[in-house]
Amino acid sequence: MTTGKGKRPRDPNQLAKWVVEHSTADTPPEPPVPTPESLSAYMAAMGRKGGLVGGKRRLVTMTAEQRRKVAAKAAKARWGKPKKDK
């Protein structure tokens, strides 16, 4: 009756039968398979968490000279861009 991996049928009569079967079933429904969107959001949250921790940890392990070089490179990238002609 159903098509694909648990999709609801489009036909109203088949949909009604599907709803009755699922609402009266003794077995609990299967947990949903994570979609690429939810997986992507989860991985993005994990990346943000790691980035927040990683910068602080990196700062502790770097020498003063290394920090100076990184700061100079960041300033050059930030402020060294050519101006756009209007």
C-alpha positions as a Markdown table, in Angstrom:
| # | Residue | x | y | z |
|---|---|---|---|---|
| 1 | Met | 0.0 | 0.0 | 0.0 |
| 2 | Thr | 2.7 | 2.5 | 0.9 |
| 3 | Thr | 5.3 | 3.6 | -1.5 |
| 4 | Gly | 9.0 | 4.0 | -0.9 |
| 5 | Lys | 10.3 | 4.0 | 2.7 |
| 6 | Gly | 7.1 | 4.6 | 4.7 |
| 7 | Lys | 5.7 | 7.4 | 2.6 |
| 8 | Arg | 2.0 | 8.0 | 3.0 |
| 9 | Pro | -0.1 | 7.0 | 0.0 |
| 10 | Arg | -1.7 | 9.7 | -2.1 |
| 11 | Asp | -5.0 | 8.0 | -2.7 |
| 12 | Pro | -7.5 | 9.1 | -0.1 |
| 13 | Asn | -8.9 | 5.5 | 0.5 |
| 14 | Gln | -5.4 | 4.0 | 0.8 |
| 15 | Leu | -4.4 | 6.9 | 3.1 |
| 16 | Ala | -7.4 | 6.2 | 5.4 |
| 17 | Lys | -6.5 | 2.5 | 5.6 |
| 18 | Trp | -2.9 | 3.5 | 6.3 |
| 19 | Val | -3.9 | 5.9 | 9.1 |
| 20 | Val | -6.1 | 3.2 | 10.7 |
| 21 | Glu | -3.4 | 0.6 | 10.5 |
| 22 | His | -0.8 | 2.8 | 12.0 |
| 23 | Ser | -3.1 | 4.2 | 14.8 |
| 24 | Thr | -4.2 | 0.7 | 15.9 |
| 25 | Ala | -0.9 | -1.1 | 15.5 |
| 26 | Asp | 0.6 | -2.7 | 18.6 |
| 27 | Thr | 4.2 | -2.2 | 17.5 |
| 28 | Pro | 5.7 | 1.3 | 18.0 |
| 29 | Pro | 6.6 | 3.2 | 14.8 |
| 30 | Glu | 10.2 | 2.9 | 13.6 |
| 31 | Pro | 12.4 | 5.9 | 14.4 |
| 32 | Pro | 12.8 | 8.3 | 11.5 |
| 33 | Val | 15.9 | 8.0 | 9.3 |
| 34 | Pro | 17.9 | 11.2 | 9.6 |
| 35 | Thr | 17.5 | 13.3 | 6.5 |
| 36 | Pro | 20.5 | 15.0 | 4.9 |
| 37 | Glu | 19.2 | 18.4 | 6.2 |
| 38 | Ser | 19.1 | 17.3 | 9.8 |
| 39 | Leu | 22.4 | 15.6 | 9.5 |
| 40 | Ser | 23.9 | 18.7 | 8.0 |
| 41 | Ala | 22.5 | 20.9 | 10.8 |
| 42 | Tyr | 23.9 | 18.5 | 13.4 |
| 43 | Met | 27.4 | 18.4 | 11.8 |
| 44 | Ala | 27.4 | 22.2 | 11.5 |
| 45 | Ala | 26.6 | 22.5 | 15.2 |
| 46 | Met | 29.4 | 20.1 | 16.0 |
| 47 | Gly | 31.8 | 22.2 | 13.8 |
| 48 | Arg | 30.8 | 25.4 | 15.6 |
| 49 | Lys | 31.4 | 23.7 | 19.0 |
| 50 | Gly | 34.8 | 22.5 | 17.9 |
| 51 | Gly | 35.7 | 25.9 | 16.5 |
| 52 | Leu | 34.8 | 27.6 | 19.7 |
| 53 | Val | 37.0 | 25.3 | 21.7 |
| 54 | Gly | 39.8 | 25.0 | 19.1 |
| 55 | Gly | 40.8 | 28.7 | 19.0 |
| 56 | Lys | 41.3 | 28.9 | 22.7 |
| 57 | Arg | 43.3 | 25.7 | 22.9 |
| 58 | Arg | 45.4 | 26.8 | 19.9 |
| 59 | Leu | 46.1 | 30.1 | 21.6 |
| 60 | Val | 47.5 | 28.3 | 24.6 |
| 61 | Thr | 49.8 | 26.1 | 22.6 |
| 62 | Met | 51.2 | 28.8 | 20.3 |
| 63 | Thr | 54.3 | 30.8 | 21.1 |
| 64 | Ala | 54.2 | 34.6 | 21.1 |
| 65 | Glu | 56.0 | 34.7 | 17.8 |
| 66 | Gln | 53.5 | 32.3 | 16.2 |
| 67 | Arg | 50.6 | 34.4 | 17.5 |
| 68 | Arg | 52.2 | 37.6 | 16.1 |
| 69 | Lys | 52.5 | 36.0 | 12.6 |
| 70 | Val | 48.9 | 34.7 | 12.7 |
| 71 | Ala | 47.6 | 38.1 | 13.8 |
| 72 | Ala | 49.6 | 39.9 | 11.1 |
| 73 | Lys | 48.3 | 37.5 | 8.4 |
| 74 | Ala | 44.7 | 38.1 | 9.6 |
| 75 | Ala | 45.1 | 41.9 | 9.6 |
| 76 | Lys | 46.6 | 41.8 | 6.1 |
| 77 | Ala | 43.7 | 39.6 | 4.9 |
| 78 | Arg | 41.2 | 41.9 | 6.6 |
| 79 | Trp | 42.6 | 45.3 | 5.7 |
| 80 | Gly | 44.8 | 44.6 | 2.7 |
| 81 | Lys | 42.0 | 44.1 | 0.2 |
| 82 | Pro | 42.0 | 46.5 | -2.7 |
| 83 | Lys | 39.2 | 49.1 | -2.7 |
| 84 | Lys | 36.5 | 48.8 | -5.3 |
| 85 | Asp | 36.1 | 51.6 | -7.7 |
| 86 | Lys | 32.6 | 53.1 | -7.8 |
